[in-house]
Amino acid sequence: MTLRLGLRWKILLLAVLAPVALGLAALTVVNHRVSAHVRTTIDEDLTRSARVCEALIQARAKALESAARVVAQDPRFLSVMALAGSSSDRQVRATVAGVARDFNLIARADLFEAFDAHGRLVASIGHDASDAARRGSTLQASRASGSATGLLVQGDGLLQVAAVQVVAGGRRVGTLLVGLRVGTALAAELGRLTRSQVSFPIGDPLAARPAPAPRGVVEVASDGRRSLTLSDALPGADAATPARYLLRRALDQEMAFLGVIQSELVGLALIILLAAVGVGLMVTMAITRPVGDLVRAAEAMERGDYDSPLTARGRDELGYLAQRFRDMRQHERDYVSSLEAVARLKSDFITVASHEMRTPVTLIKAYGELLGDGRLGPVTAEQRRALEVIQQSADVMVRITNDAESMAELQGERPHLQLVEVDLGAVVQDGVGAAKADAPGRRVPIAVRLDARLGRMPVDAARLAQAIAHLVRNAIRFTPDEGSVDVSARREAGALVVAVCDTGVGVPEERQAHLFRAAFLLSDAMNHHSSSRLEFNSAGLGLGLPIARGIVEAHGGTIAVWSRPGEGSTFTIRIPEPKDAGAARAA
């Protein structure tokens, strides 16, 4: 016996089972990710604490250097240092020591030493004294730049020192060296700010351990306890002074809250899962059917069917949405019908108007030619120039009439083509010649390159020449004088390919997709001015490119554009050879 489940039961099972499976998978992934994230966060926090330590130690060095500068520039200290001609004079040494002791009551330095101009110790005040062999590099550095900071190792202790040159009357009279201990007091202060255990070992206690994390963060186990430890060089340390700082944090304490988070995540996930299942059941029962009806009705309306049934008729939001959709669908039906009627009226009007304009324009051209030839009486030079303007304007009227009629035909329905096997090279030359005739006075050379294998193909010669002429006119119009237009034609995989390339102003990329739409090109009609001679960058009616596209597509072909502002444009026509023409030629 085969159990058959209806669609509703399938949806219900999926709505329940899918959240359960996803919830279990999510819990597993979250647990892994949270554990990894917590460890990474602790490592990063310890690294940030290391940066805080370094910044505070550097700030301490700057403050120490500033205090030494203040003392070195004090007039009283300068005077005693200037009088200290010899460090061997006991009286001078006692005087300098007394002044130094007074200043150190303010500076509160652990190391306070004064040296004469020759680098000999004059006075040493404070709890600590520097080692002559170790202080030399710091003193030497201060002579070069006026001041210097560094570290001194004194036995098993460490001093942060600053050396400042004492200058009186533009002459160096000595050097002041002050220092503070880097010990338990500083470690306690830094530990309080960084929530870590801080110490300052000499050398690297972690040199033998791997350091996979940034800045040397490693995990150390001792007496059953785990801790994260980071060791790095103290600011100012060098090869001669291998001083380091060490930060430790108990990993067990840092990770203790992870278990709490995991238990809370499990409880929260169960609550969300139950809520999602309940909401899923309600949504499946109450929304799926009316929403599906709306989707199907929208798809039917897209195909032109405005009568697809809608079952939602309640007084809730879905019922209101269905009613609004019915109203919108009816409005859309009426609007589309009115647009179709307007489009038919517009096309009929343009066709009739174009046809009616041909007779008066033809008469104007005929009588203009008669007057110009002198057959209706003598004509002065000024009258002849006026007649030439009339003829040019009549030619523009004829072209506008033809374009408008072509556009109306193309927008109405697929035009009827008179396909006759013709010489394709001659068609291309006719199109280029028609465009050249409309550009007298323009200094834009047009090069025509025809493939020797171009041959013959069934096309509507007049229409295709018209399309090519529009592309060439467009290229001339937007190419400055001394630029160039290149027209090439070839056969490619049995298709005719015509490319019109220019060195003109180009078209921005955002406008290229709209070039062949008449509605886009005519949208700025209020700023339009007619151009009869294809002046550079002038505006025409904007029908040329849409007409060219319509003619090409009527032949079953495509038209494409490549353009870049400032580099020019390339319009490419591709018209496939009719299948019956190729078969007939093969026979």
N, C-alpha and C positions, 0 to 999 in steps of 0.2 A: 504494500500500500504506500503510495507516494504522497507525502504531505505537501500540500500546495499552500503557500502563503500569499495573501493579497498584498498589493503595493503598500497599503497603509501599514500593515504589520511589518513589512520589510523596512519601511522608513522608521517605525518605532524601534525595531531591534537595532538598526544602525544608530539611531539617536541615543540609545542607551549604551550599547556595547562600545561604540567608538569613543565616547568621552571616558569610559572606564579604562580602556586600553591606553588612550592618550595620557590619562592621569597617572597611571602606573609608570609609563615611560618617562613622563615629565618629572615625576618624583625622583626616579633614578638619575636622570640627567641633572636635575637641580642639586641633588645631594652631592654629586661629583663636582659640579661647577662651583657650588658654594664653598666646598672644602678647598678647592684649588684657589678660588678667589680670596678666601680668608687668608690663606698662607701667603699669597702674592701681596695682599694688602699689608700684612704684617711686615713682610720684607721691605715693601716700598716705604712704610711708615718708619721703619728703622733707618732706611736710607735717608729719608727726609730729616730724621733726627740727627743723623751724621752731618748733614748740611747745616743744620742749626748750630751744632757744636762748632763746626769750622767757622761759621759766620760770627759766633760769639767770641771765639778765640781771636779771630782777625780783628774784631772790634776792640777787644781788650788790648791787642798790640797797638792799634791806632791811638787809643786813649793813652796808653803808656808813652807812646812817642810824642803825643801832644803835650802831656805833662812835662816831659823832659825838655821840650822846646820852650815852654813857658819859663821853666827854671833857668835854662841856658840864656834866655834873653832878658832876664831880670837884671836891672842895673847893679844891684848889690852883688849878685853872683858874678856878673861880668867884671866888676871892679876888682874883686879879690883874685879872680883868675888872671886878669891882666897884670896884677902885681906879682903873681907867682912866677918870678923869673927863673927860679930853680927849685925843683922838687926836693932838693937836698936841704933847703933852708928849713930848719925845724919850726921857726916862728911862722913862716909862711904856711907850712903844712898844718899847723895848729889853727891858724886863722881860716884856711879853706875848710878844714874839718868842722869848725864851729858853724860857719855859714851853711855848709852842706847839711849839718844836723838840723838846723832851723828849717831849711827847706824840706827836709825829709819828714818833719813833723806834719807837713801839709800833704806831701806826695804819698807818704805811708808805703814806701817801696821796701821790699825785702832786700834789694841790692841797690846801693847808691854810691857810685864811685866817680871821682874826678881825676882826670889825667891832664898833664901839662901838654904844651905844644909838641913835645918830642915823644908823646905816648907813654910817659912815665907816671905811675900812680902817685897822686898827691894826697888823696883822702879816700877812705872807704868807710861808709856809714851804712848800717843796716845789719840784719841778722846773717846775711850771706855775703860771701866774697867770691869774685870771679877768678877762674883759673887763667893764668897768663897765656897758656898754650891754646885755650879754647876761645878766649874772647877776641883773639887777633883778627879773625875774619870779619867779625861784626864791626870792630873799630875801623878796619881798613875800608869796608864798604861805606861807612859814614863819612870818611874823608873824601870819597869820590862824589857823593851826592848830597852831603850835608847832614844826612840822617839815615839810619838803617835800623831794622828790627830783625830779631832772630831768636834762636833758642840756644841755651847753654846747659850742658850736662855737668852737674856737680856731684860727683860720687854716684849715689843711687837716686839723687834728686834731679829736678829739671827746673830751669828758670826761663821765663819769657822776658827778653831784654830789648831795650831800645837805646841806641847810641846817637848822640846829637853833638855836632861840632859847636864849640863856643867861640864866637867871633866878636871882637871888639875893635872898632875903628877900621874895619875892613881887613883885619889881621886875625888869623886863627890863633887863639891863645890856649886852647885846650879842648878836651872832649869830656862829655858827661855820659855816663853809662848807668841806667836805672833798670831794675828788673823786679818781676813778681814771680813767686813760686807757682809752679804748675803742679798742684798736689791735691790733697783731700778736700780742701775748701772749694777749689774750683770744680772738682769732680762732683761734690755734693750739689753745687748750684746748677751745673749742667744736667745732672741726673734728675733734679726736680723739674727742670724745663722740658726735658725730653722723655720723662717717665722711663728711664733706663738706669742701669748700673754703669757708671763711667769710671775708668781708670786710665792711667798714663804710663804704660810699660815702656821700657827701653828695649828696642828691637821689635820683632814681629812674632807674637806668641802663636799666631795661626799660620805661620809660613808653611808648615808641613801638612795642612789640611786643604782639601779641595774647596774651591770657592765658585760654585755654579751660579750664584745669584749676583746681581749688580753690586759693585763696590765691596766685594768680599764678604757677603753675608753667608754664614755657615751655621749649621745646627750642631750643637755640642751636647753630649749626654754625660752627666756626672752624678753619681750616687742615685741613680734611678730618676733623675730629673733632666728634662730637656730644656735647652735655652738656645736662643738665636744670638749669635755674636757677630759683631762687625768691627774690623780693625783697619785703620788707615793712617797715613802719615799726618802728623800735626802740621798746620800751616806754618811755614818757616823752617821746617826740618829739611835736612840735606844728608848727603852721604856721611859727612863728619858728625852729624847729630841725628842718629836714627831714632828720633822720638816719635811715638805713635799714641793714638787714643784708642780705647777699647770700649764698645757699647754692648751691654748684655741685657736680654729680656727673657723672662721665663716663658717658654713656649706653651707649657701646660696651662698657665693662667690665661694667656692670650687666646687659646683655642677652646677654653671652657664654655664660652657662650655659643660655640658652634652647635653643641648638642641641643641647647635650648632652642636655637633657631630651627634646627632640623625637626624637632618635635612640633613646634608651632607651624612649620610649613606643612607637615603631614595633616594636622588638624584642619588648617585652612584649606588645604587641597580637598579634603573630604567634604567640607562644607560647600566649597565652590562646585565640586563635582555633583553633589546632590542637587544643588540649585540649578546647575546647567542641564541636568537630566530632566528635571521638572519643567524648566522653561522650554527645553527642546520638545517635550511632549506637547505642550500647549501650542507652540509655534507650528509643529507638524500638523496638528489637528485644525487649527484656526486660520492659518495664513497660507499654507502651501497651495490649497485649491484656488482661492480667489486670486492670489498672486500669479499662479500659473495661467489662469484665465486672462489676466491683464497682459501677461507676456505674449500669449498666443494672439490676443487681439492686436497688440502693437505690431507683431510680425505680419499679421494679415493686412493691417493698414499700410505697412510699408510696401506690400505687394499690390495695393490699390483696392483691397477688400475692406469696406467700412461696415460690414454687417456681422462680424464675428460675435457670437453670444457671450455675455458676461453674467455670471451666476451670482456675484456678490450684490445683495440688495438690502443688507442690514443698515442700521442707523449708526454704526460705529465708523471708525476712520476708514476701514476698508470699503464699507458701503459708500461712504462719501467719496472716496477715491474712484471707485467704479463709476459713480454717477458723473463725477467731473470728467472722467475719461470719455464717457459717452457723449457729454456735451462738447468736449474738445474734438472728438472724432467727427461730430456733425459739423462743427465750425470748419474743421480742416477739409471736409468733403466740399462744403460750400465755397471755401476759399480757393481750393484747387480748381474747382469748376469755373469760378470767375476768372482765375488767372489764365486758364486755357482759352476761355472766350476772349479775354483781352489780347492774348498772344495771337489768336487767329485774326481778330480785328486789326491789330497792329500790322501783321504781315500782309493782310489784304490791302490795308491803306497804303503801306509803303510800296507794294507792287503796283497798285493803281496810280499812286502819285508819281512813281518813277516812270511809268508808261506815259502818263499825261505830260510829264515834263519833257519827254524826248522831242515832241513836235515843236514847241516854241524854241527849244535850244537848237534843234536842227535848222529852223528858219533863221535864227540869229546867226548861226555859223554860215549859212548859205548867203544871206544878204551881206554879211561881213566880208565874205570872199569876193562877192560881186563888187562891192564898194572898193575893196582893196585892189582889185585888178583894174579898176577904172572903167568898168563896163557901164556904170551908171553915171558917169561924168568924171571930170578931173578931180583928183584928190591931192590936197596939200600934204606937205611932209608932216605937219602937226596932226592932221586928220589921220594920216596913215599910222602914226604911232598910237593914236587912240583906237584905231581899228585893230591893231595888234593886241592891245590890252583886252579888247572885247573878245577876240578869238581865244586868247589864253584863258580868260574867265569862262568862256563857253566850254573849252576843253575840260576845265576843272569841274564844271557842272555835269558834263557827260560822265566823267569818272566817278563823281559822287553819286550820281544816279545809278550807275552800274553797280557800285559797291553797295548801296543801300538795297537795291533789288537782289543782289547776290546774298547779302546778309539775311534778308527776309526769307529767301528761299531756303537757305541753310538752316535757319532756326525753325522753319515750319516743318520740314520733313527732309529725308534724304533726297538730294537733287537727282534728277535724271541725267545720266552721263551718256554722251555719244562716244562710245569707245571705238576708235579706229586705229589700226596699226600705223604708226607714224615714226619718222626719224626723231629719236629722242634728242639728238644734238640740236636739230632745228628748233624743237620746242624750247630748249633751254636758251638758245640764242634769241628767240622771239621774246621771251620773258625779260631777258637782260636788256634788249633793245627798247622795249616799252618803258622800262624804268629809266634808262639813259635819256629818253626823249623828255621826261618830266624833270630833268635836272640840268637845264642849260646854265652855264656859268659856274657850276660847281667843279672845283678842282680835286675830284676824287677819282683816281683811275680805277677801272674795273677790269680785272683779269679773269678770263674764262678759260678753264682747263677741262677739256672733254676727253674721256677715256676712249681709246681707239676701239674698244670692244663694246661701246655703248649700244649701238645697233638700233633696232626698232622694237616697239612694244605697243599693245593696244591701250591707249589712254585717251581721255578727252583733251585734245591738244590745246584748245582755247582756254579751258578751265585751268589746266596745269600750268600753262604759260602765265595766266593771271596770278596764280599762287606764287610762282617764282618771282614775278614782277613785284608783287607786294613785299616779299622778303628783301629783294634788292633795294627797293625804295626805302624801306625801313633802315637798311644798312647805310645808304647814302645820307639819309636825314640825320642820323646820329653819329656820323663820322666827320671830323673836322677836315677842312681843306688840307691837302698834302697828305691825308691819310690814304688808306687803300681798302678796296673790297675785292675779295677773291671768291669766284663762283666755280665750283668743281662738280662734275657729274661722272658717275661710274656705275658699273653693274657689280653687284655683290650678292652672291648666293641667289642669283636669278632676280633680284630686286633692283629697282632704280634708286640710287642714293644721290641726292643733290645737297651740297653743303654751301651755305653762304656765310663767309667769314669776313669780319670787318675789324678795323683797329679803332673803333669808336669809343664812346664814353662808358659802355657796358651797362649792365643791369644788376642792381643789388639782389642778393640771393633770395631775400624774403619776397620780392616782387615777381620772380621768375615763374612761380607756380600759377600766377594770375595773368600772364601776358596774353594768353589766347582767349580770355573771357571778355566779351564785348561789354558786359556790365561793369567790369573793373576798369576798362580803358576809358569808358565814357562817364565815369563817376565824377570827374572833375570838369564837367562840361561848362560850368560857369567861367572857368579860366581859359577856355578853348579859344584859339585863333587859327583861322584857316591858313594853310600854307600851300601855295600852288607850285612852287619851284624847289621844294625839298631843301629849304634853307637849313643850315646846321642847327640841330637841337630844337627845331620848331615842332609844333604840335599839329597833327592832322585830326581827322575824325576818329582815329583809333580803330577802324574796322579792318585794316589790312591784315593783321595777324589772325584775328578770328576767321576771316574769309579764307585765308590760306589754310588754316587748320581744317575748316569744313570741307574744302575741296580735296585735301589730301585724305581725310578720313572717308570721304565719299568714294575714293579709289581703293579703300581698304588699307590705307597706309597710316603712318604715324609721323608726327613732327616733334622735334625735341630742340632744346636750347641749352647751350653752355655759355656762361657769361661771367665776367669778373670786372667790377668797376675800375676804369682806367686802363684796361687791357683789351677791351673789345668783346664781341659776341660771335657765336657760331650757331646758326639755325640749320638743322639737318632734316631733310625730307627723305623718307624711306617708303617706297611704293612697291608692293610685291607684284610680280607678274601674274596675271590671271592664269589659273590652272589649265583652262581649255586652250589658252593661247600657246602654252608650252607644248601641250599634246599635239596641237595642229602643226606646229613648226617641226616637231620630231617626225610626224608622219610625212 
